[in-house]
Amino acid sequence: MRDIYLKEFKLGSWANMVQLYQERYDQVDPAIRVKVAESKIPKEIQMVLLPDMGEYLLTWMDRKVPALGHETPSDYLKSEESDGMNFILAK
C-alpha cells in the first residue's frame, strides 16, 4: 500500500494544502497549539489536522489506522517513507 501512496504523492500539492490550512490553524486555541507543538508531530501535519481534530490529534497519532496497514500514524512518520503520510492526509 505504501508504494501506491508514494507513487501518487506530489509535494507541491501538499504544500498548497498546508497553505490553505494556515488561517484555520492560526485560529486554534494557543494553549492547544503549544501542547501539540511539544509533541514530535511535524509542524505541517499539525497545521492540517489540529484545526479539525483538536487535542484528539495527540491520541490519534498513536492509534492503529487500517489505511496505514494497521500501523499508527506516529510509526508511519518515523519510517523512511513518511512523505506518504502527507499523501494520505491530502486525500
N, C-alpha and C positions, 0 to 999 in steps of 0.2 A: 504494500500500500504506500509506503514512503516513497518508492520510486515514482509512482504516479504523481504524488504531491510535488516532489522536487522537479519533475519534468514540467509541470504546469506553472510553477511559481515564477512570478515576474516581480522583481524588486521594485521597479517603477510603480507598479500598481499598489504595492504595499505602502510605499512612501506617500502616494496620493491619499490612501485611506487614512494613514496616520494624520496627515494634514487636515483632513475632514473632521477628525475627532478632536482636534486640538481645542476648539472652542468649548465643546462639551466637557472635556477633561478639566479645563480651567474653572468650570462651574462646580466641580466636585468639592465637597467639604474639605478645606485644607488639612484638617486633622486626619481625615481618612487618607488623603494623598501622602502625608508624611508617614503614616503607618505602613502603607503599601510600598513606599519608596525604600523603607528599611529592609524589605524582602529582596530576594535575588531575582525577582521578575524584571526582565528588561523593560526599560522605560517606554519603548514603543508599544509593547504589549499592555503595559499599564494604561497608556493613553487610550487605547482602543477598547479595552474591556472594563476598566474601572467605572466609567460613566453608567454603564448598564448593570454591572454586577455588584458594585459597591464592595464592602469588606468581604463579601462571599468569595470574591476573587482569590483571597488567600487560602480558603478551604478548597475551592475548586481545583486549584493548581496541584493539589495532592490527591485528587480522586482519579480513579481509573476511568478512562474515556474509551468507549468502543471504537470511535473513529480513529483513535490512535493505536489501534491494535491492543486495547486494554492496558495501555501504559498511562501514566499520569502526565499531564502537561509539563510538570517540572522535570520529569525524566526525559521527556521528548526534547525539551530545551537544552538539556545537558548533552545531548547527542551531537555528533558531528553534523547531523542533517537538520539542525534546528531551524534553518530557513523554512523548512516545511511547515513548521508551526505557524509562521506568518501566513502561509498559503491557506491553511485551514481556517484561520481567523478571518481571512479576506473573503471567504465564501459566503 
